[in-house]
Amino acid sequence: MLDNLTQRLAGVIKNLRGQARLTENNIQDALREVRLALLEADVALPVVKEFTAQVKRAALGQEVIGNLNPGQALIGVVHRELTRLMGATSAGINLATVPPAVILMAGLQGAGKTTTSGKLAKLLREQLKKKVLLVSCDVYRPAAIEQLRTLAQQLEIDFFPSDAGQNPRDIALAAHDYAKKHHHDVLIVDTAGRLAIDAAMMEEIRQLHAALGPIETLFVVDAMTGQDAVNTAKAFGDALPLTGVILTKLDGDARGGAALSVRHITGKPIKFVGVSEKLTGLEAFHPERMASRILGMGDVLSLIEEAHREVDQAEAEKLARKVKSGKGFDLDDFKMQIVQMRKMGGVSAMMDKLPAQLSQAAAGSKVDDKAISRIEGIINSMTPQERSQPELIKASRKRRIAAGAGVQVMHVNQLLNQFEQTQKMMKMFSKGGMAKMMRSMKGMLPGMR
């Protein structure tokens, strides 16, 4: 989403060269470009003005040390100020209360509250080992209650039933009583979407807040709504004692200025960001890591954390033993790599967290998530014997496999070639030929050519 901003800021930094000190003269043009880049990204004007003024104050007179050039010195200042703008430190979810800890979800219609409620429940259960209860108080939107019920079933999370004929406050209090009696750690209350100008609806959510006394009141806002997101966040902040913000659809095609504006305008921390439509697509928000991504430095820490959460350690160790021995690496192992990659959101999600130079190189190599799905389909069409002994796959078998996977024979041939190259790479690795292996890396990743 923030690619355009990243590219613009990278261009600004490249133009600053040669001086030993950052001065008003040599950063004036750079700051003008930074200002334009932020405005194009839909960052609110008051935020842009304060940010550029702060960067100027912090940068003026700063020495350019060692091997750094002025552009690199400025990028350090911009990184620190971006981090400060988005909240300086990560603000985790607060559950420090007598159970059940109530989380009240507020926001506009269409912001993604219901789906985010499900994602948050999954995250709390899997990462914090909490017993969660979901309830919907949205008695206005058709099928809203059913949508949350379906999500809860899909995620195997407890759901408190309600119906459109009930009063939202009664539903919430009954759910709270049920959560207390059944020893739930957390109760997530999904409320009706409302317009910030709808006085009656805002009064209803105030009453819900008063009745439940939630430990967290989270404003769910669509990052693709740009500066409007900031204005509505402020309106909700005036009506409710918000404790944090969840920014959804950060993987969209909009300009992403809300990510930079909402913390400054509301004074409330961004706690989570929605990074995909999948139910695993909710991440804790880290201002410093987001600043690194915006400046093209990538977010390798989040990538490593995700790998620890999603990758099957037993399977990874089994594969490591095969690599070390140089024997036994087959198409089942190849498929396992693909499955692990998909758990982490696919190649495109992984590349988004890599530094700009690496992700651009990967883009140039045409990494394709569809190609990865196709490879998995082809391997699924093979017999167990064919997966363990790919050399058996000749013309007639290729035709049968292609028909079973709904692809052409040439796609089967491409897969077998990629697998053969990967096998060679594994053998090089087992023999300590790291330099040879690195030269042979191109085309190794499934879906890269």
PyMOL commands that set and color helices and strands:
alter all, ss='L'
color gray80, all
select helices_A, chain A and resi 3-14+24-40+45-59+70-85+113-128+144-155+168-181+199-212+223-225+227-239+258-266+287-294+300-310+313-325+331-343+346-352+356-364+369-380+384-388+390-392+395-405+409-430+434-439
alter helices_A, ss='H'
color red, helices_A
select strands_A, chain A and resi 101-107+132-136+158-160+186-190+216-222+244-248+270-274+282-284
alter strands_A, ss='S'
color yellow, strands_A
deselect
rebuild
show_as cartoon
